[in-house]
Amino acid sequence: MRAVAALTAVGVVCSVIGGIVFWAAHGGTSLTRSIAYGCWFAAAIVLVLTFLAGRQLVWRWTNLPVLENWVFVAAAVALTAVGAVVDAIGT
């Protein structure tokens, strides 16, 4: 569970920073919608990481602990939920 929380926290922080940058650069979208987009984009990236985590070659090259695929899927679901809540708050 600690890995899910860590992946979700990193994703949310990146989403907030990316959302603020997108909002400042684009300007046509509300701040909360931009942050929600960031959360959904981060969830998509985490799902791509699920595929990479299944490759043994990645774990041979690094000293990172092996994470199971459910960790990535759970983090992606949590990021999607956070994005939905942020979007609902903004509208």
DOLO-658407 format. One record per residue: residue number from 1; residue in three letters; x, y, z of N, C-alpha, C in turn. Coordinates in Angstrom, 3 decimals, m for minus. Example, Ala and Ser with C-alpha at 12.3 -4.5 7.8 and 13.67 -1.06 7.14 Angstrom:
<atoms>
1,ALA,13.190,m5.690,7.800,12.300,m4.500,7.800,13.200,m3.300,7.800
2,SER,12.850,m2.250,7.080,13.670,m1.060,7.140,12.900,0.030,7.870
</atoms>
This chain:
<atoms>
1,MET,0.818,m1.197,0.000,0.000,0.000,0.000,0.860,1.258,0.000
2,ARG,2.031,1.173,0.566,2.907,2.341,0.616,3.317,2.771,m0.787
3,ALA,3.543,1.796,m1.665,3.942,2.122,m3.038,2.794,2.785,m3.793
4,VAL,1.566,2.352,m3.539,0.406,2.982,m4.184,0.294,4.432,m3.737
5,ALA,0.434,4.660,m2.436,0.355,6.024,m1.916,1.476,6.896,m2.469
6,ALA,2.675,6.332,m2.581,3.799,7.105,m3.104,3.598,7.457,m4.580
7,LEU,3.178,6.479,m5.388,2.919,6.759,m6.803,1.797,7.777,m6.978
8,THR,0.755,7.658,m6.173,m0.360,8.598,m6.259,0.069,9.994,m5.832
9,ALA,0.842,10.091,m4.762,1.300,11.400,m4.295,2.196,12.081,m5.325
10,VAL,3.115,11.332,m5.900,3.985,11.896,m6.931,3.160,12.329,m8.131
11,GLY,2.189,11.511,m8.509,1.323,11.857,m9.626,0.505,13.115,m9.376
12,VAL,m0.020,13.258,m8.165,m0.822,14.444,m7.835,0.046,15.698,m7.832
13,VAL,1.236,15.602,m7.262,2.125,16.767,m7.241,2.483,17.190,m8.670
14,CYS,2.832,16.226,m9.499,3.144,16.534,m10.899,1.921,17.084,m11.622
15,SER,0.753,16.571,m11.297,m0.480,17.047,m11.927,m0.784,18.487,m11.551
16,VAL,m0.581,18.821,m10.300,m0.831,20.197,m9.858,0.148,21.149,m10.535
17,ILE,1.411,20.786,m10.557,2.407,21.650,m11.208,2.118,21.764,m12.701
18,GLY,1.866,20.637,m13.357,1.553,20.661,m14.782,0.266,21.406,m15.074
19,GLY,m0.732,21.247,m14.220,m1.996,21.960,m14.398,m1.843,23.462,m14.277
20,ILE,m1.039,23.889,m13.327,m0.805,25.329,m13.164,m0.051,25.882,m14.363
21,VAL,0.948,25.154,m14.847,1.701,25.599,m16.024,0.778,25.655,m17.245
22,PHE,m0.050,24.620,m17.439,m0.978,24.608,m18.571,m1.971,25.744,m18.474
23,TRP,m2.499,25.978,m17.288,m3.462,27.065,m17.074,m2.825,28.415,m17.367
24,ALA,m1.573,28.613,m16.921,m0.885,29.886,m17.155,m0.575,30.086,m18.640
25,ALA,m0.225,29.008,m19.324,0.138,29.127,m20.737,m1.090,29.193,m21.636
26,HIS,m2.111,28.417,m21.328,m3.280,28.328,m22.206,m4.304,29.405,m21.874
27,GLY,m4.675,29.501,m20.619,m5.566,30.556,m20.166,m7.043,30.344,m20.455
28,GLY,m7.399,29.482,m21.388,m8.802,29.296,m21.726,m9.501,28.257,m20.883
29,THR,m8.785,27.601,m20.009,m9.333,26.538,m19.184,m9.251,26.966,m17.724
30,SER,m10.233,26.537,m16.936,m10.168,26.871,m15.512,m9.012,26.118,m14.852
31,LEU,m8.555,26.647,m13.734,m7.428,26.042,m13.033,m7.759,24.630,m12.565
32,THR,m8.960,24.443,m12.028,m9.315,23.108,m11.538,m9.403,22.107,m12.684
33,ARG,m9.914,22.525,m13.831,m9.990,21.628,m14.981,m8.587,21.281,m15.468
34,SER,m7.685,22.254,m15.449,m6.308,21.988,m15.867,m5.626,20.987,m14.940
35,ILE,m5.862,21.119,m13.642,m5.290,20.166,m12.683,m5.922,18.786,m12.876
36,ALA,m7.218,18.737,m13.144,m7.881,17.455,m13.398,m7.302,16.797,m14.642
37,TYR,m7.066,17.576,m15.701,m6.424,17.027,m16.899,m5.054,16.453,m16.562
38,GLY,m4.328,17.153,m15.709,m3.018,16.664,m15.289,m3.113,15.329,m14.561
39,CYS,m4.121,15.191,m13.704,m4.321,13.923,m12.988,m4.639,12.796,m13.960
40,TRP,m5.472,13.088,m14.941,m5.847,12.048,m15.897,m4.672,11.688,m16.796
41,PHE,m3.875,12.666,m17.146,m2.683,12.390,m17.948,m1.692,11.557,m17.137
42,ALA,m1.535,11.890,m15.849,m0.639,11.113,m14.982,m1.150,9.681,m14.826
43,ALA,m2.466,9.497,m14.757,m3.027,8.142,m14.661,m2.700,7.339,m15.919
44,ALA,m2.753,7.993,m17.066,m2.406,7.302,m18.306,m0.933,6.905,m18.322
45,ILE,m0.076,7.777,m17.830,1.359,7.462,m17.768,1.603,6.294,m16.816
46,VAL,0.915,6.275,m15.686,1.076,5.177,m14.731,0.625,3.857,m15.354
47,LEU,m0.423,3.894,m16.171,m0.855,2.663,m16.845,0.191,2.193,m17.858
48,VAL,0.878,3.110,m18.505,1.977,2.723,m19.403,3.115,2.111,m18.587
49,LEU,3.351,2.648,m17.397,4.383,2.084,m16.522,4.044,0.655,m16.114
50,THR,2.753,0.308,m16.108,2.358,m1.064,m15.810,2.982,m2.024,m16.807
51,PHE,2.956,m1.645,m18.071,3.567,m2.471,m19.107,5.074,m2.585,m18.883
52,LEU,5.714,m1.462,m18.589,7.162,m1.485,m18.376,7.555,m2.273,m17.136
53,ALA,6.709,m2.248,m16.124,7.007,m2.980,m14.891,6.971,m4.484,m15.113
54,GLY,6.229,m4.915,m16.114,6.165,m6.335,m16.416,7.389,m6.856,m17.152
55,ARG,8.244,m5.977,m17.578,9.448,m6.374,m18.305,10.574,m6.642,m17.307
56,GLN,11.145,m7.810,m17.337,12.213,m8.159,m16.403,13.491,m7.387,m16.686
57,LEU,13.652,m6.958,m17.906,14.852,m6.230,m18.283,15.012,m4.939,m17.468
58,VAL,13.896,m4.275,m17.188,13.937,m3.040,m16.402,14.468,m3.316,m15.005
59,TRP,14.028,m4.396,m14.389,14.424,m4.693,m13.018,15.862,m5.198,m12.940
60,ARG,16.368,m5.736,m14.024,17.776,m6.172,m14.030,18.721,m4.983,m14.094
61,TRP,18.294,m3.917,m14.769,19.149,m2.739,m14.935,19.166,m1.841,m13.705
62,THR,18.161,m1.921,m12.865,18.061,m1.014,m11.716,18.110,m1.792,m10.408
63,ASN,18.276,m1.064,m9.338,18.252,m1.643,m7.996,16.909,m1.396,m7.308
64,LEU,15.914,m0.940,m8.065,14.606,m0.662,m7.495,13.908,m1.956,m7.095
65,PRO,13.083,m1.900,m6.064,12.324,m3.098,m5.711,11.271,m3.386,m6.786
66,VAL,11.013,m4.641,m7.021,10.038,m5.031,m8.036,8.634,m4.736,m7.521
67,LEU,7.876,m3.966,m8.312,6.498,m3.645,m7.958,5.561,m4.486,m8.812
68,GLU,4.509,m4.959,m8.206,3.528,m5.742,m8.942,2.619,m4.811,m9.736
69,ASN,1.989,m5.350,m10.767,1.168,m4.529,m11.654,m0.042,m3.919,m10.952
70,TRP,m0.583,m4.582,m9.937,m1.751,m4.042,m9.255,m1.435,m2.712,m8.585
71,VAL,m0.171,m2.503,m8.220,0.227,m1.234,m7.596,0.017,m0.092,m8.584
72,PHE,0.428,m0.300,m9.822,0.283,0.737,m10.838,m1.184,0.966,m11.195
73,VAL,m1.944,m0.102,m11.290,m3.363,0.033,m11.628,m4.105,0.757,m10.506
74,ALA,m3.804,0.417,m9.261,m4.451,1.087,m8.127,m4.086,2.569,m8.087
75,ALA,m2.830,2.899,m8.385,m2.428,4.304,m8.413,m3.130,5.041,m9.550
76,ALA,m3.292,4.394,m10.702,m3.992,5.023,m11.827,m5.461,5.273,m11.490
77,VAL,m6.091,4.320,m10.814,m7.489,4.502,m10.410,m7.592,5.649,m9.409
78,ALA,m6.663,5.712,m8.465,m6.681,6.800,m7.480,m6.473,8.155,m8.147
79,LEU,m5.562,8.236,m9.109,m5.339,9.494,m9.819,m6.565,9.902,m10.629
80,THR,m7.234,8.933,m11.229,m8.456,9.233,m11.969,m9.535,9.766,m11.030
81,ALA,m9.649,9.164,m9.863,m10.639,9.615,m8.882,m10.311,11.020,m8.379
82,VAL,m9.042,11.279,m8.110,m8.642,12.625,m7.664,m8.970,13.644,m8.746
83,GLY,m8.670,13.316,m10.006,m8.994,14.221,m11.101,m10.490,14.484,m11.197
84,ALA,m11.313,13.455,m11.008,m12.756,13.624,m11.071,m13.255,14.514,m9.935
85,VAL,m12.707,14.331,m8.739,m13.111,15.158,m7.595,m12.702,16.614,m7.809
86,VAL,m11.475,16.834,m8.275,m11.012,18.204,m8.527,m11.875,18.866,m9.600
87,ASP,m12.201,18.109,m10.640,m13.043,18.654,m11.711,m14.434,18.973,m11.198
88,ALA,m14.983,18.106,m10.347,m16.321,18.345,m9.790,m16.336,19.551,m8.864
89,ILE,m15.260,19.755,m8.134,m15.183,20.913,m7.230,m15.173,22.209,m8.044
90,GLY,m14.507,22.187,m9.190,m14.376,23.393,m9.995,m15.615,23.765,m10.780
91,THR,m16.547,22.834,m10.941,m17.731,23.172,m11.738,m18.956,23.415,m10.891
</atoms>
